[in-house]
Amino acid sequence: YLPNSGQWLGTGTGKTLVASVTSLYKKIKYGVPTVIIMPPLLIEQWDRWLAEFKPKLKVVAYHGTPAHRKSLSFEGADFVLVGPQIFKKEYDKFMTFFLPVHPNVVVDEATMVCNIGTGTHEAIYDFAIGCNQELLTGTPANNPMDAYGLLKFTNPGAYRNLKHFENMHVEGRDF
């Protein structure tokens, strides 16, 4: 098992199943919950999927109005499902609760973290560093910089910085 991994499989090939089983293994072995950061449209889909598991899991679908979210508790959760915008907006709440336990972090549709210059990349990267991580996407990388953004998660430390990555893998640029 690898602490940081990525699944770059096509649509319908089982990324959700594999990530769920891997997360459950980590829950059993290490006793840590899983935070899944995904596009908001996928939260209900993941919630329905995880509801099928026996024995019943505690799943917190962290979305909705601020009042609704305030009523939700992460305490005892096996899975927390959240979109990137709400995650960034309530970053301190996630850090305060989850940082001491170092949760398993899954990023579904990981293309959202490809661009290292975005707030989404920075927030998720800062939260996930030191945690077991799994990136899921069926979308091919569009350019070498997308690959660098993903590799920062799956193999941190492989490159000192972006310049080091470019020196190793970018032959030239067409302006």
Rosetta silent file (secondary structure, phi, psi, omega in degrees, C-alpha in Angstrom):
SEQUENCE: YLPNSGQWLGTGTGKTLVASVTSLYKKIKYGVPTVIIMPPLLIEQWDRWLAEFKPKLKVVAYHGTPAHRKSLSFEGADFVLVGPQIFKKEYDKFMTFFLPVHPNVVVDEATMVCNIGTGTHEAIYDFAIGCNQELLTGTPANNPMDAYGLLKFTNPGAYRNLKHFENMHVEGRDF
SCORE:     score description
SCORE:     0.000 S_00000001
   1 L     0.000  142.384  179.291    0.000    0.000    0.000 S_00000001
   2 L  -109.595  137.284  179.986    1.209    3.502   -0.792 S_00000001
   3 L   -66.972  -30.570  178.975    0.443    6.474    1.460 S_00000001
   4 E  -126.043  126.567 -178.273   -0.011    8.752   -1.563 S_00000001
   5 E  -148.222  168.246  177.360   -1.487    7.440   -4.770 S_00000001
   6 E  -139.713  143.497  173.906   -3.442    8.406   -7.821 S_00000001
   7 E  -115.739  114.760 -175.949   -5.968    6.648   -9.976 S_00000001
   8 L  -110.489   43.525 -175.996   -5.972    7.974  -13.505 S_00000001
   9 L   -87.858  158.922  179.654   -8.602    5.573  -14.867 S_00000001
  10 L   -70.621  173.885  179.389  -11.353    6.360  -17.347 S_00000001
  11 L   -61.794  135.213  175.831  -15.006    7.010  -16.507 S_00000001
  12 L    77.300   16.657 -177.105  -16.831    4.006  -15.081 S_00000001
  13 L  -102.373    5.322  171.562  -13.737    1.933  -14.358 S_00000001
  14 L   103.255   20.003  179.156  -14.088    1.753  -10.579 S_00000001
  15 H   -60.971  -41.838 -178.973  -12.176    4.674   -9.085 S_00000001
  16 H   -63.271  -44.665  178.946  -14.942    5.255   -6.508 S_00000001
  17 H   -60.820  -49.810 -178.419  -14.991    1.591   -5.476 S_00000001
  18 H   -62.730  -43.379  179.449  -11.207    1.378   -5.122 S_00000001
  19 H   -64.053  -38.360  179.202  -11.002    4.668   -3.194 S_00000001
  20 H   -64.909  -47.072 -179.489  -13.804    3.518   -0.860 S_00000001
  21 H   -65.067  -42.195  177.505  -12.168    0.171   -0.134 S_00000001
  22 H   -61.726  -42.176  179.180   -8.766    1.802    0.353 S_00000001
  23 H   -64.473  -40.357  178.229  -10.313    4.354    2.725 S_00000001
  24 H   -66.346  -38.338  175.418  -12.038    1.616    4.715 S_00000001
  25 H   -59.094  -45.729 -179.671   -8.751   -0.290    4.965 S_00000001
  26 H   -67.452  -32.140  176.548   -7.073    2.837    6.349 S_00000001
  27 H   -65.287  -44.689 -179.466  -10.008    3.348    8.755 S_00000001
  28 H   -68.799  -46.147 -174.725   -9.596   -0.207   10.074 S_00000001
  29 H   -73.268  -42.799 -173.141   -5.783   -0.173   10.156 S_00000001
  30 H  -112.259  -10.494  179.572   -5.162    3.375   11.424 S_00000001
  31 L    71.648   25.381 -177.166   -8.532    4.444   12.850 S_00000001
  32 L  -108.107  146.760  175.277   -8.686    7.613   10.768 S_00000001
  33 L   -77.446  172.022  176.283  -11.650    9.081    8.896 S_00000001
  34 E  -117.378  130.542  172.241  -11.579   10.016    5.226 S_00000001
  35 E  -103.239  121.288  179.111  -12.222   13.518    3.913 S_00000001
  36 E  -109.881  117.865  179.203  -13.295   13.429    0.275 S_00000001
  37 E  -101.991  124.869 -172.224  -13.029   16.740   -1.568 S_00000001
  38 L  -152.307  164.548  172.824  -15.015   16.725   -4.794 S_00000001
  39 L   -58.225  140.898 -176.657  -17.116   18.849   -7.104 S_00000001
  40 H   -53.511  -30.951 -179.741  -20.414   19.605   -5.301 S_00000001
  41 H   -62.699  -23.054 -177.143  -22.403   17.690   -7.933 S_00000001
  42 H   -90.349   -9.728 -175.458  -20.762   14.436   -6.783 S_00000001
  43 H   -60.057  -47.660 -179.631  -21.557   14.775   -3.065 S_00000001
  44 H   -64.263  -38.589  178.737  -25.026   13.169   -3.314 S_00000001
  45 H   -61.828  -48.590  177.295  -23.651   10.395   -5.554 S_00000001
  46 H   -62.075  -41.236 -179.267  -20.892    9.553   -3.040 S_00000001
  47 H   -60.753  -46.187  177.850  -23.397    9.774   -0.161 S_00000001
  48 H   -63.254  -41.932 -179.906  -25.758    7.258   -1.850 S_00000001
  49 H   -61.306  -49.339 -177.094  -22.819    4.973   -2.690 S_00000001
  50 H   -69.742  -23.097  177.174  -21.452    4.929    0.869 S_00000001
  51 H   -67.801  -18.944 -179.910  -24.967    4.348    2.283 S_00000001
  52 L   -77.060  -16.893 -175.656  -24.891    0.910    0.618 S_00000001
  53 L   -71.823  142.472  173.818  -22.026   -0.311    2.815 S_00000001
  54 L  -122.958  135.105   -3.499  -22.734   -2.702    5.672 S_00000001
  55 L   -66.745  163.426 -176.313  -22.233   -2.187    8.524 S_00000001
  56 L   -58.747  134.536  177.713  -23.578    1.329    8.242 S_00000001
  57 L   -98.574  151.470  171.346  -20.959    4.083    7.999 S_00000001
  58 L   -89.800  112.382 -178.884  -21.285    7.561    9.436 S_00000001
  59 E  -115.520  126.314  176.667  -21.094    9.836    6.417 S_00000001
  60 E  -107.549  108.806  175.113  -21.234   13.614    6.780 S_00000001
  61 E   -86.466   97.623 -171.567  -22.256   15.292    3.518 S_00000001
  62 E   -89.049   85.481  178.656  -20.917   18.738    4.371 S_00000001
  63 L  -154.932  179.881 -178.928  -22.833   21.049    2.062 S_00000001
  64 L   102.273 -161.985 -176.998  -25.899   23.248    2.044 S_00000001
  65 L   -71.760  159.324  175.932  -26.589   26.517    3.775 S_00000001
  66 H   -55.759  -38.401  179.252  -24.276   27.901    6.463 S_00000001
  67 H   -64.773  -42.039  178.463  -26.970   27.153    9.072 S_00000001
  68 H   -63.865  -45.605 -179.620  -27.258   23.540    7.889 S_00000001
  69 H   -62.438  -37.182  179.895  -23.471   23.070    7.885 S_00000001
  70 H   -62.837  -28.275 -179.350  -23.260   24.531   11.388 S_00000001
  71 L   -80.027  -10.922 -177.939  -25.628   21.809   12.591 S_00000001
  72 L   -88.045  147.631  178.376  -23.347   19.045   11.261 S_00000001
  73 L  -122.988  138.220  175.682  -20.653   17.396   13.367 S_00000001
  74 L   -82.386  -13.085 -175.247  -17.491   15.682   12.182 S_00000001
  75 L   -56.920  124.685  177.176  -17.302   13.748   15.460 S_00000001
  76 L    75.484    5.890 -178.246  -17.249    9.994   14.816 S_00000001
  77 L   -70.662  139.706  171.051  -17.502   10.398   11.045 S_00000001
  78 L   -86.787  -37.967  179.693  -16.076    7.672    8.838 S_00000001
  79 E  -136.000  138.652  171.167  -16.351    9.870    5.739 S_00000001
  80 E  -121.575  123.857 -178.944  -16.757   13.625    5.278 S_00000001
  81 E  -107.035  127.605 -176.187  -17.820   14.749    1.806 S_00000001
  82 E  -149.920  147.929  174.274  -17.192   18.374    0.858 S_00000001
  83 L   -85.123  158.996 -176.266  -16.854   20.587   -2.212 S_00000001
  84 H   -64.860  -33.768 -178.245  -13.699   22.658   -2.737 S_00000001
  85 H   -68.349  -46.432  178.599  -15.398   26.056   -2.308 S_00000001
  86 H   -67.195  -37.916  177.045  -16.924   25.202    1.072 S_00000001
  87 H   -57.406  -46.945  179.772  -13.676   23.473    2.076 S_00000001
  88 H   -65.959  -41.365 -178.667  -11.735   26.676    1.359 S_00000001
  89 H   -63.335  -36.500 -177.056  -14.357   28.861    3.031 S_00000001
  90 L  -113.781   33.023 -177.655  -14.289   26.718    6.201 S_00000001
  91 H   -53.301  -45.352 -178.140  -10.634   25.716    5.972 S_00000001
  92 H   -61.004  -38.424  178.147   -9.895   26.614    9.602 S_00000001
  93 H   -62.802  -42.903  178.943  -12.700   24.359   10.839 S_00000001
  94 H   -66.281  -43.687  179.731  -11.293   21.421    8.843 S_00000001
  95 H   -62.878  -45.648 -177.704   -7.738   22.095   10.014 S_00000001
  96 H   -61.509  -44.622 -176.070   -8.754   22.417   13.663 S_00000001
  97 H   -78.281  -44.816 -169.152  -10.763   19.201   13.703 S_00000001
  98 H   -94.657  -23.113 -175.829   -8.779   16.956   11.357 S_00000001
  99 H   -58.223  -41.647  179.732   -5.153   18.023   11.645 S_00000001
 100 H   -63.739  -26.346 -176.986   -4.550   16.191   14.940 S_00000001
 101 H   -98.815   -7.342 -178.636   -5.872   12.897   13.480 S_00000001
 102 L    46.334   74.620 -176.360   -4.268   13.170   10.014 S_00000001
 103 L   -68.475  166.426  167.103   -7.243   11.844    8.024 S_00000001
 104 E   -74.729  135.118 -178.783   -7.111    9.979    4.773 S_00000001
 105 E  -119.214  123.537  176.066   -7.698   12.585    2.030 S_00000001
 106 E  -114.420  132.591  175.753   -9.318   11.700   -1.294 S_00000001
 107 E  -115.490  105.774  178.268   -9.586   14.285   -4.068 S_00000001
 108 E   -87.360  141.643 -170.646  -12.170   13.218   -6.631 S_00000001
 109 L    57.998   59.414 -172.925  -11.833   14.938   -9.989 S_00000001
 110 H   -64.998   -5.386  175.990   -8.275   15.804   -9.045 S_00000001
 111 H   -60.926  -18.380  178.665   -7.856   18.080  -12.045 S_00000001
 112 H   -66.648  -16.368 -179.770   -9.065   20.779   -9.633 S_00000001
 113 H  -109.191    9.611 -179.622   -5.616   20.681   -7.978 S_00000001
 114 L   -65.582  -43.384 -175.256   -3.506   20.651  -11.155 S_00000001
 115 L   -81.491  107.216 -174.595   -2.930   24.388  -11.299 S_00000001
 116 L   -68.946  -10.396 -178.753   -0.463   25.151   -8.500 S_00000001
 117 L   -91.788    6.331 -177.199   -1.281   28.856   -8.655 S_00000001
 118 L   -99.961  156.830  175.884   -4.863   28.497   -7.424 S_00000001
 119 H   -65.807  -31.132  178.086   -6.276   28.827   -3.939 S_00000001
 120 H   -63.418  -48.234  178.598   -7.905   25.412   -4.337 S_00000001
 121 H   -58.474  -49.088 -176.000   -4.534   23.733   -4.926 S_00000001
 122 H   -62.204  -46.348 -177.908   -2.906   25.552   -2.024 S_00000001
 123 H   -64.102  -47.081 -178.561   -5.687   24.889    0.509 S_00000001
 124 H   -68.211  -40.742  178.921   -6.032   21.202   -0.334 S_00000001
 125 H   -62.260  -47.448  179.737   -2.266   20.684   -0.524 S_00000001
 126 H   -61.603  -38.145  178.966   -1.671   22.373    2.854 S_00000001
 127 H   -69.458  -42.071 -171.599   -4.454   20.319    4.434 S_00000001
 128 H   -83.428  -17.475 -177.359   -3.375   17.010    2.898 S_00000001
 129 L   -61.583  130.454 -177.566    0.382   17.233    3.478 S_00000001
 130 L    88.564   -5.931  177.174    1.327   14.599    6.018 S_00000001
 131 L  -105.576  159.036  169.212   -1.915   12.688    5.464 S_00000001
 132 L   -67.463  135.878 -174.547   -2.516    9.616    3.310 S_00000001
 133 E  -131.113  145.452  174.919   -3.759   10.936   -0.026 S_00000001
 134 E  -140.495  122.064  179.310   -5.515    9.479   -3.026 S_00000001
 135 E  -102.024  137.307  179.753   -6.222   11.449   -6.185 S_00000001
 136 E  -124.884  128.520  171.491   -8.933   10.313   -8.606 S_00000001
 137 L  -165.051  144.847  173.220   -9.448   11.535  -12.150 S_00000001
 138 L  -106.470    0.811 -178.992  -10.262   10.194  -15.559 S_00000001
 139 L   -87.217  123.769  179.485   -9.340   13.468  -17.245 S_00000001
 140 L   -65.592  150.796  175.717   -5.971   13.373  -19.011 S_00000001
 141 L   -67.274  137.705 -178.108   -3.354   15.983  -18.087 S_00000001
 142 L   -87.917  -25.009 -177.121   -3.329   18.809  -20.633 S_00000001
 143 L  -156.775  168.569 -178.957    0.236   19.952  -20.126 S_00000001
 144 H   -59.579  -30.017 -178.631    3.359   19.196  -18.077 S_00000001
 145 H   -68.535  -31.190  174.253    2.366   21.729  -15.414 S_00000001
 146 H   -61.954  -43.416  178.913   -0.812   19.717  -14.720 S_00000001
 147 H   -61.584  -40.503  178.870    1.389   16.693  -14.082 S_00000001
 148 H   -62.527  -43.793  179.176    3.539   18.706  -11.681 S_00000001
 149 H   -58.636  -39.936  178.836    0.465   19.838   -9.725 S_00000001
 150 H   -74.046  -39.278 -179.585   -0.644   16.220   -9.284 S_00000001
 151 H   -65.838  -27.083  175.671    2.850   14.927   -8.504 S_00000001
 152 H   -58.624  -31.802  178.881    3.166   17.403   -5.629 S_00000001
 153 H   -82.145  -52.690 -171.290    0.449   15.327   -3.947 S_00000001
 154 H   -77.940  -25.439 -179.951    1.366   11.790   -4.964 S_00000001
 155 L  -142.800   64.382 -178.894    5.148   12.132   -4.728 S_00000001
 156 L   -62.875  140.076 -179.779    6.019   15.180   -2.623 S_00000001
 157 L    92.421   -8.409  178.575    9.705   15.857   -2.560 S_00000001
 158 L   -66.079  -31.895  178.940   10.398   14.289   -5.958 S_00000001
 159 L  -127.934  138.483  179.933   11.128   17.789   -7.267 S_00000001
 160 L   -63.470  -38.461 -178.593   12.527   20.684   -5.265 S_00000001
 161 L  -166.517 -177.325 -178.479   10.242   23.136   -7.040 S_00000001
 162 H   -61.744  -39.868  179.914    8.550   23.875  -10.365 S_00000001
 163 H   -60.711  -42.873  177.286   11.818   24.978  -11.975 S_00000001
 164 H   -59.730  -44.417  177.824   13.443   21.650  -11.077 S_00000001
 165 H   -60.465  -47.219 -179.046   10.467   19.809  -12.643 S_00000001
 166 H   -62.632  -41.461  178.898   10.668   21.942  -15.805 S_00000001
 167 H   -60.871  -33.345 -177.749   14.419   21.393  -16.156 S_00000001
 168 H   -82.099  -33.216 -166.354   13.854   17.644  -16.013 S_00000001
 169 H  -126.125  -10.482 -177.942   10.742   17.306  -18.223 S_00000001
 170 L  -107.484  112.999 -177.862   10.084   20.355  -20.402 S_00000001
 171 L   -69.378  -44.795 -178.805   12.146   20.349  -23.580 S_00000001
 172 L  -169.268  175.666 -179.174   11.069   23.792  -24.735 S_00000001
 173 L  -125.706  143.581  176.418    8.171   26.194  -24.947 S_00000001
 174 L  -108.333  106.310 -177.753    6.184   27.415  -27.907 S_00000001
 175 L   -86.266    0.000    0.000    5.171   31.001  -27.251 S_00000001
